[in-house]
Amino acid sequence: MVKNTLEDEDMTLLSYNLVVAGAGFFGLTIAHQAATRLGLKVLVIERRGHIGGNAHSVIDPATGIEAHVYGSHLFHCNSEEIWRYLNGFTPFTDYRHHVLTTHQGKVYSMPINLGTINSFFGKEFSSEEAQALIASQRGEITVDAAHNLEEKAIALIGRPLYEAFIRGYTAKQWQTDPRELPADIITRLPVRFTHNTRYFDDRFEGLPSEGYYTIFKRMADHPNIHVMLNTDFFEVRPQLHAGVPIVYTGPIDRYFDYRLGALAWRTLDFEREIVPTGDFQGTSVMNYADEEIPYTRIHEFRHLHPERNYQREKTIIFREYSRFAGKEDEPYYPVNTNRDKDLFEAYRKLAQREKNVLFGGRLGTYRYFDMHQAIGAAFKLFENRLAPHFTQKQPLDNGGDF
Ligand SMILES: Cc1cc2nc3c(=O)[nH]c(=O)nc-3n(C[C@H](O)[C@H](O)[C@H](O)COP(=O)(O)OP(=O)(O)OC[C@H]3O[C@@H](n4cnc5c(N)ncnc54)[C@H](O)[C@@H]3O)c2cc1C
């Protein structure tokens, strides 16, 4: 049951066995497991006006096309357990993701592969010839000698490919010259010496046939699950039963009222446009590698579902811009400088001392999670902490592995 506001009847907040703050993939997986496997009554409190967190999608009223409100979400995983779990809510399509990038007006395939290399250098190299070329271009500097992101990228893929495909894109993503960014932001830059243009290598890949919004609706559709939208956890917390277990999936620094300082995030701005054409860019995600183009990517959602019979008169696109997040912005990607790592560690210690509150999800653990990782982490938390608490009366704490 999903409600828009806190109503009088909900004030009986004492009657729940478990409270979940946040209705993203992590929070809803916990709620669904607790309700279906243990029969618990679960209250899910969500700050936004919708469930699904950042994977939320809507049917755009102007075009009838399913738009991913927080940017394209491609599902992929290697876990059969997670794949089956999600397929229990809706079947998945056989969509395979491919990314293209535009550099100086020409379109290339990403991640860099044999086709990208040949097209960029105007050659027909074999795999071995391409490897030899890149090895010679990488020779300019070694990874160990690299002092900043630019030097590390050159050590990994050579200067020409770096300057074409990485420099401008990275500068836009971080609003910082790559020479000023630490080398450890990148560990590797994938280069394939084959014509494999698939973006993901996982065993399972696809998109929900009936839309992400259907998955979330069905996850929450249980008589024991009660979702309150437009409600900040901290506003209703004083009304909750003091001993009720809580799974908190909001930002960890916010939980402790930023008492040690704020963790840094990058945020995204999306500029939405309805274009009067049946096909704007011929693909779902187009990157823009050059710094002169202010956005990093354009999403065109119709291409995520070629099997749907969308109308051809207009299409919806999102231009994506990246910047550092202020306190009021949506946190998207952890910045993870050394200062952030130390700060998170300090918050983690505080969290370990909290009784009856478990921290989870990408915000609660200050970590980038793909969707399958969020679901997998929720399964783990449920099995290792919540289920033993409810079935064997184990004390509820975040434990050393958090
Ligand atoms: C731009 C972008 C693209 C992505 N693309 C992909 C992709 O292609 N494939 C993929 O697998 N993953 C992708 N992801 C990752 C995916 O979005 C996450 O894995 C997923 O959202 C994690 O779920 P979560 O529940 O941990 O967090 P969220 O989805 O962020 O959910 C947390 C929820 O908690 C709520 N909340 C926070 N504070 C409070 C509070 N005080 N009170 C009540 N509610 C609160 C928030 O409103 C939010 O709804 C992408 C992420 C981003 C940012």
The ligand as a MOL file (V3000), in Angstrom:
LIG
                    3D

  0  0  0     0  0            999 V3000
M  V30 BEGIN CTAB
M  V30 COUNTS 53 58 0 0 0
M  V30 BEGIN ATOM
M  V30 1 C 22.7920 8.6580 -13.0560 0
M  V30 2 C 22.7860 7.2580 -12.5440 0
M  V30 3 C 22.7210 6.2120 -13.4330 0
M  V30 4 C 22.6990 4.9050 -12.9610 0
M  V30 5 N 22.6550 3.9150 -13.8740 0
M  V30 6 C 22.6330 2.6420 -13.4500 0
M  V30 7 C 22.6140 1.5910 -14.4000 0
M  V30 8 O 22.5960 1.8040 -15.6060 0
M  V30 9 N 22.6170 0.3170 -13.9300 0
M  V30 10 C 22.6340 0.0340 -12.5810 0
M  V30 11 O 22.6130 -1.1430 -12.2100 0
M  V30 12 N 22.6550 1.0240 -11.6730 0
M  V30 13 C 22.6510 2.3120 -12.0670 0
M  V30 14 N 22.6800 3.3290 -11.1560 0
M  V30 15 C 22.6830 2.9860 -9.7150 0
M  V30 16 C 21.2770 2.8220 -9.1040 0
M  V30 17 O 20.5860 4.0450 -9.1990 0
M  V30 18 C 21.4500 2.3900 -7.6440 0
M  V30 19 O 22.0340 1.1060 -7.6190 0
M  V30 20 C 20.1880 2.2960 -6.8290 0
M  V30 21 O 19.4890 3.4840 -6.9190 0
M  V30 22 C 20.5470 2.0300 -5.3820 0
M  V30 23 O 19.3870 1.8700 -4.6040 0
M  V30 24 P 19.3520 2.4110 -3.1240 0
M  V30 25 O 18.0690 1.9550 -2.5380 0
M  V30 26 O 20.6020 2.0680 -2.4160 0
M  V30 27 O 19.3900 4.0180 -3.2480 0
M  V30 28 P 18.3160 5.0480 -3.8770 0
M  V30 29 O 17.7420 4.5270 -5.1310 0
M  V30 30 O 18.9820 6.3630 -3.9140 0
M  V30 31 O 17.1720 5.0610 -2.7820 0
M  V30 32 C 17.3200 5.7100 -1.5250 0
M  V30 33 C 15.9900 6.3450 -1.1860 0
M  V30 34 O 16.0620 6.8630 0.1490 0
M  V30 35 C 15.3010 8.0590 0.1740 0
M  V30 36 N 15.7000 8.8590 1.3480 0
M  V30 37 C 16.8920 9.4630 1.5700 0
M  V30 38 N 16.8690 10.1180 2.7580 0
M  V30 39 C 15.6360 9.9130 3.3010 0
M  V30 40 C 15.0020 10.3380 4.4970 0
M  V30 41 N 15.6250 11.1200 5.4090 0
M  V30 42 N 13.7190 9.9540 4.7360 0
M  V30 43 C 13.0550 9.1510 3.8370 0
M  V30 44 N 13.6190 8.7390 2.6690 0
M  V30 45 C 14.8980 9.0890 2.4080 0
M  V30 46 C 15.6370 8.7210 -1.1480 0
M  V30 47 O 14.6640 9.6840 -1.4960 0
M  V30 48 C 15.6470 7.5270 -2.0880 0
M  V30 49 O 14.3890 7.3110 -2.6860 0
M  V30 50 C 22.7430 4.6410 -11.5780 0
M  V30 51 C 22.8250 5.6860 -10.6770 0
M  V30 52 C 22.8610 6.9890 -11.1520 0
M  V30 53 C 22.9930 8.1010 -10.1730 0
M  V30 END ATOM
M  V30 BEGIN BOND
M  V30 1 1 1 2
M  V30 2 1 2 3
M  V30 3 2 2 52
M  V30 4 2 3 4
M  V30 5 1 4 5
M  V30 6 1 4 50
M  V30 7 2 5 6
M  V30 8 1 6 7
M  V30 9 1 6 13
M  V30 10 2 7 8
M  V30 11 1 7 9
M  V30 12 1 9 10
M  V30 13 2 10 11
M  V30 14 1 10 12
M  V30 15 2 12 13
M  V30 16 1 13 14
M  V30 17 1 14 15
M  V30 18 1 14 50
M  V30 19 1 15 16
M  V30 20 1 16 17
M  V30 21 1 16 18
M  V30 22 1 18 19
M  V30 23 1 18 20
M  V30 24 1 20 21
M  V30 25 1 20 22
M  V30 26 1 22 23
M  V30 27 1 23 24
M  V30 28 2 24 25
M  V30 29 1 24 26
M  V30 30 1 24 27
M  V30 31 1 27 28
M  V30 32 2 28 29
M  V30 33 1 28 30
M  V30 34 1 28 31
M  V30 35 1 31 32
M  V30 36 1 32 33
M  V30 37 1 33 34
M  V30 38 1 33 48
M  V30 39 1 34 35
M  V30 40 1 35 36
M  V30 41 1 35 46
M  V30 42 1 36 37
M  V30 43 1 36 45
M  V30 44 2 37 38
M  V30 45 1 38 39
M  V30 46 1 39 40
M  V30 47 2 39 45
M  V30 48 1 40 41
M  V30 49 2 40 42
M  V30 50 1 42 43
M  V30 51 2 43 44
M  V30 52 1 44 45
M  V30 53 1 46 47
M  V30 54 1 46 48
M  V30 55 1 48 49
M  V30 56 2 50 51
M  V30 57 1 51 52
M  V30 58 1 52 53
M  V30 END BOND
M  V30 END CTAB
M  END
